[in-house]
Amino acid sequence: MAMEKRFHKKNPSGHKHSHSMRNSRRSGPFPSMKPEIAPSLKHVLAKIGRPSYAPFVPDVFQLQALSAIGQNDCLVIAPTGSGKTWIAREAILSIMNKGGRAWYASPLKALSNSKWVEFGLHFDPENVGIITGDTRENTEAPIIVGTTEILRNQLYDAMHQGLDLNCDLVILDEAHFLGDADRGVVWEEIMIYLPVRVNLLLLSATIGNGDEIAAWLTSIRKKTCTVVREEKRPVPLYPMFLHPSGCLHPFLDGKKAGSAVCEFLKKDKFRHRGSHRPPDYAGIIRVLERFNLLPAIFFLKSRAECDTALSCRTGLPPLKDNDAFADDLYDLLERFPSLGSHRQIKALRNAGLAAHHGGQLPAWKLLVEEMMNRGHLRVIFATTTIAAGVNFPARTIVLFNSDQFNGHDFAALSATEFQQMTGRAGRRGQDNIGFMLAVQGRFMDLGHIKEMLSAAPEDIMSQLKNDFAMVLNLMLSQTPADVKKIFEKSLAAWQQNKIDKKSMPAADMLWKDFSLHLKFLHGEGFVDAAGRLTEDGRWAARLRLDYPLLVAECLREDAFPVDNEKLLAAIVAVFAYDRDDEIHLANAELPHKLMAALRKMLVAVRPMSRRLQSAGFKSPQLYPSAGVAMYYWARGRSWDDVIKTTDAGEGGDTS
C-alpha cells in the first residue's frame, strides 16, 4: 500500500463531574509555562538513562512461584513490571511439554488481546487461541487466552454436561479483581467451580490479604495454595509535582509533602482560578521533553478527554524524520489496512501522540501498543484501562485527577487503583528510574495523592452475590441443596466466619437471596415446582447475559424481527449496549420499520421489567439509540460515518 514514510471513598474535591469537554477550546491554565526544575531535582534527573545490559536471570520469587505451581496452586503478589508474565509463560511451557493445555484469563478484552499477540509470538500462533466477547479464533489450541467471563461460562457448560474442563492450568491475571464490586463475583465463581485437579495460578500487584485468600482456597480446594511475594519495584519510582509555572518539584520531602506542594496547598488559588479549563497538555509535554521524561502516559478522566487531548498536537513541534518509526508504522498498517484512514492517525504519525481506551477498535489499540512498545510515541492519553495490565509502561505517568469513575460514580482513587497506575512508571531494562507527576487541577487533591504514595495494598473482600444469570446457570447442573453447599464454600462465608460469628451466616444470606430469585423464576415459568429448570429456563440460562429475563421475554412475545437481519441486529444491540447513557443522534431520520421494531420490543419487555422492580430486583435501563446506531451500520453505512453522526465510540461504546 502507498503511504508517506515519515515518521472508594467519596470524591474528596466535592465537585460534580462531567464527561463532556465543553471548555476544551478555552486556553489552558498554564499560559506562561516555562520548563524549569527545582535545584533539588538535578541529582534525581541525572539518573535518567538506560541500565547497562545484563543477561536475564530469573529472580528468586519467580523460581519459587514456578516450583509451587508445578505441584499445587500459587498466588503471586509482585509489583507491576517485575516479571509475573514470565512466570505465566514458563508455567504454560511446562504444561505444554507434558502434553497439557492452559487457560489464561484476564478481566479486560484489551489485556487478553495483548496477551494473545504476545503468547502467539512466544509459542507460535497455531498454539494460541483467543475467546472474548469480540473475538473467537483457534479455539482448539492448547493455549487459550480470554476473559474471565468466558472461562466462567465454560465451567458452567462443563458442569451442565457432566464433563471435565479441557484444561490443566488456569492463570487468572489481575487477581485483585476478585474484590471488584461489579465483577468480583465471576472470579469467585471460577475459584469455587474449578476442578481440583487443575492447578490455579493467580497473579496480582496489589492484594493486601494474600494469606487469607490462599487459606480460603486451600480450604475449599483441598490442596495447598502457596503465596509468593516480591515487594521491590524493578524500577524505582520518584514522585514529582508540576507547578503551574512549568517548574518541576519533588512531591515528597522524606515522608512529608515537599515544600512546593505545601506552599501551593496553602495558597490554593489555582483551584478557584481557571479550574474549569482543561490542562495545557502541549505545555506539559514540552516540560517533560525538555528534561528527558518522555515517553509518558497521561491518565485522564474519560474517553472523551483522551480523544480531545490529541488536539494539543498543534502546539507541539512535529516529530523528526525517523526511518524506524516510518517502517514500523508501515508494517502495522499493512497488517491493519483500514487504520490508514483512522481519525487519530495524523496525531500519531505527526506528533507521536495517541489515545487508548475501551471505546476504540481492538486493532487500533494493538497498533498504539506496538508503537509505544517500540519507543515511537511521546505520550499516550489513557483511561485507567491500561493501568490494569496492558504491557506498555512509560518513563513517566502523569496524574490529573485524584479520583476516577468506578462504573457508578466518581470516587477517590483507591490504593489498588493508584498502585496500578504508578506501576506503569519505569520500563524494566530501559529505565534506571520511573516518575509520577501530579498536576493540580479541578479534580486533583494533592493530599490524597500523598496518602496513596505510602498506602498499603487493600484487602480483598468477597463480592459474591446472586443474579438471574447465575441462578439459571447453577440450576442447569445443580440441585438447590448443591447450591447451598457452594455458598458455604464461598469467600464471603469464610471471611464472615472469621470476623463476625453473631450475625446471620453469609452462606445463609446468599441462600435466602437465591431462594427469592428462584421463587421469582418459578412464578415466571422458568423453574418448575420441584426446583428444576423448565424448557424456557434451560434456554434462558444459555443466553449468558447479565439480564437474561428481558431477552427471554422478547423471545416469548415474538418481539424479535427474525425475518429482517438488519432490524434484528438493531434490537440485539439495545440489549448488548452496556453504557449508562444514551447515544446522541445528530439529525437522525428514523425509518418507520425501525421505530416499529423498537417500539414492539419495548412494549414486550415493559411488563417483565415492572414485575422485576415490584419484586425488588433490578431491571436495566434500555437505550434504543444503541439500536439506531447499529441499524445505520447494518444498512451499509461505514462505521466511521456512524461515529460522525452519533457520539458512539468506535469500539461500540460512548466515551
Secondary structure, DSSP 8 states (H G I E B T S, - for coil): --------EE-TT-----S--TTTTS--S-TT---EE-GGGHHHHTT-S----------HHHHHHHHHHTTSEEEEE--TTSSHHHHHHHHHHHHHHTT--EEEEES-HHHHHHHHHHHHHHH-GGGEEEESSS-EE-TTSSEEEEEHHHHHHHHHHHHHHT---S-SEEEESSGGGGG-TTTHHHHHHHHHHS-TTSEEEEEES--TTHHHHHHHHHHHHSS-EEEEE--S-SS-EEEEEE-TTSEEEESEETTEE-HHHHHHHHH--TTTSSTTS---HHHHHHHHHHTT--SEEEE-S-HHHHHHHGGGGGGS------HHHHHHHHHHHHHSGGGGG-TTHHHHHHH-EEEE-TTS-HHHHHHHHHHHHTT--SEEEE-GGGGGS-S--BSEEEE--SEEE-SSSEEE--HHHHHHHHTTBS-TTT-S-EEEEEE--TT--HHHHHHHHT-------------HHHHHHHHHH--HHHHHHHHHTSHHHHHHHHH-SSS--HHHHHHHHHHHHHHHHHHTTSB-TTS-B-HHHHHHHTT--SSHHHHHHHHHTT-S-TT-HHHHHHHHHHHH---SS---BTT----HHHHHHHHHHHHHHHHHHHHHHHTT-------HHHHHHHHHHHTT--HHHHHHHB-B-TTSSB-
